[in-house]
Amino acid sequence: MKKLSKLILPVIFIVVIAIMYFTYFAKTDEVGSLDKFSPGSEINQEINLFVVKSKGFERDASGNISSFYARDKNNVEVQVTSHEPIPPEVANAEVVELLGHMHGNSLVAAKITIIK
């Protein structure tokens, strides 16, 4: 019985931490708002955005996507650029997860992940 009472508190602690982790830090496909981005900040933040296919995709000389437009939940559109190659699957995506920062009126993405 003494061993059981020593295990109860750590087990409760681990369960609480696991619940907090999976509810707060879990990935979601919910589209975010660009309001949280500061225009002059170089701090990369994650955000999910809709891909605006109607504005097309700018391509470089090799035919790779160099930039595209995305929209947040408030219908604010931004041009998304990247120093890394943009995956060609973005052209067929609805929602993408971006890790980046605002630079003027465009979002410079360090990482682009397709959500759906």
Buried (B, 14 or more C-beta within 10 A) or exposed (E): EEEEEEEEEEEEEEEEEEEEEEEEEEEEEEBBEBEEBEEEEEEEBEBBBBBBBEEEBEBEEEEEBBBBBBBBBEEEBBBBBBEEEBBEEBBEBEBBBBEBBBEEEBBBBEEBBBBE
